[in-house]
């Protein structure tokens, strides 16, 4: 359990560190009015669905798989992790399916 807490803290700190003031990361589309909150949320979305997010998702799947094979993780947790990863990477499609409009892109 301590390892899971350390992993969550590591992910949280990584997202905080990833906030970059580089101009290439702060560009937003014409669909979204540009303000500080929008820029920060777009940066978080880019980090979460970019290479860092893919690496964290792969690590989560590997660690849950190892936990399952050693008998420490239940089926419910495995399904929850898979659903969470699917929701994270499929968020724009989920939003456009619910709202009926195309989601704003960063």
C-alpha positions as CSV (number, residue, x, y, z in Angstrom):
1,X,0.0,0.0,0.0
2,X,2.9,2.4,0.7
3,X,4.2,1.8,-2.8
4,X,0.9,2.8,-4.3
5,X,0.9,6.0,-2.2
6,X,4.4,6.8,-3.3
7,X,3.5,6.2,-6.9
8,X,0.5,8.5,-6.6
9,X,2.7,11.2,-5.0
10,X,5.2,10.7,-7.8
11,X,2.6,11.2,-10.5
12,X,1.2,14.3,-8.7
13,X,4.7,15.8,-8.5
14,X,5.5,15.0,-12.1
15,X,2.3,16.8,-13.3
16,X,3.3,19.8,-11.2
17,X,6.8,19.9,-12.6
18,X,5.6,19.4,-16.2
19,X,4.0,22.8,-16.2
20,X,6.2,24.6,-18.8
21,X,6.1,28.2,-19.9
22,X,7.2,27.3,-23.4
23,X,5.2,29.1,-26.1
24,X,4.7,25.9,-28.1
25,X,2.7,24.3,-25.3
26,X,0.4,27.2,-24.6
27,X,-1.2,27.5,-28.0
28,X,-4.9,27.0,-28.0
29,X,-7.4,26.7,-30.8
30,X,-9.8,29.4,-31.9
31,X,-12.7,27.4,-30.3
32,X,-11.4,28.2,-26.8
33,X,-11.0,31.7,-25.4
34,X,-7.4,32.0,-24.1
35,X,-6.9,32.7,-20.4
36,X,-4.7,31.4,-17.7
37,X,-7.0,28.6,-16.6
38,X,-7.6,27.4,-20.1
39,X,-3.8,27.4,-20.8
40,X,-3.1,25.4,-17.7
41,X,-5.8,22.9,-18.4
42,X,-4.6,22.4,-22.0
43,X,-1.1,21.8,-20.7
44,X,-2.4,19.2,-18.2
45,X,-4.3,17.5,-21.0
46,X,-1.3,17.5,-23.2
47,X,0.9,16.0,-20.5
48,X,-1.7,13.4,-19.4
49,X,-2.4,12.2,-23.0
50,X,1.1,12.7,-24.3
51,X,4.2,10.5,-23.9
52,X,4.3,11.0,-20.1
53,X,0.7,9.9,-19.8
54,X,1.3,6.8,-21.9
55,X,4.4,5.9,-19.8
56,X,2.4,6.3,-16.6
57,X,-0.5,4.2,-18.0
58,X,1.9,1.5,-19.1
59,X,3.5,1.5,-15.6
60,X,0.1,1.3,-14.0
61,X,-1.0,-1.7,-16.2
62,X,2.3,-3.5,-15.5
63,X,2.2,-2.9,-11.7
64,X,-1.5,-3.9,-11.5
65,X,-0.8,-7.0,-13.6
66,X,2.1,-8.0,-11.3
67,X,-0.1,-7.4,-8.3
68,X,-2.9,-9.5,-9.8
69,X,-0.6,-12.4,-10.6
70,X,0.8,-12.4,-7.0
71,X,-2.7,-12.4,-5.6
72,X,-2.7,-8.8,-4.1
73,X,-5.1,-7.2,-6.6
74,X,-8.7,-8.2,-7.3
75,X,-10.5,-8.2,-10.7
76,X,-12.4,-5.1,-9.7
77,X,-9.2,-3.1,-9.3
78,X,-7.9,-4.3,-12.6
79,X,-11.2,-3.3,-14.4
80,X,-11.1,0.0,-12.6
81,X,-7.6,0.8,-13.7
82,X,-8.4,-0.2,-17.3
83,X,-11.6,1.9,-17.3
84,X,-9.7,4.9,-15.8
85,X,-7.0,4.7,-18.4
86,X,-9.6,4.4,-21.2
87,X,-11.5,7.4,-19.8
88,X,-8.3,9.5,-19.6
89,X,-7.3,8.9,-23.2
90,X,-10.9,8.9,-24.5
91,X,-12.0,12.0,-22.7
92,X,-12.5,14.2,-25.8
93,X,-14.7,11.6,-27.5
94,X,-16.7,11.0,-24.3
95,X,-17.3,14.8,-24.0
96,X,-18.4,15.1,-27.6
97,X,-20.7,12.1,-27.3
98,X,-22.4,13.5,-24.2
99,X,-22.7,17.1,-25.3
100,X,-23.4,16.4,-29.0
101,X,-20.7,19.0,-30.0
102,X,-17.1,18.6,-31.0
103,X,-14.9,19.1,-28.0
104,X,-12.5,22.0,-27.9
105,X,-8.9,21.1,-28.8
106,X,-5.8,22.6,-27.3
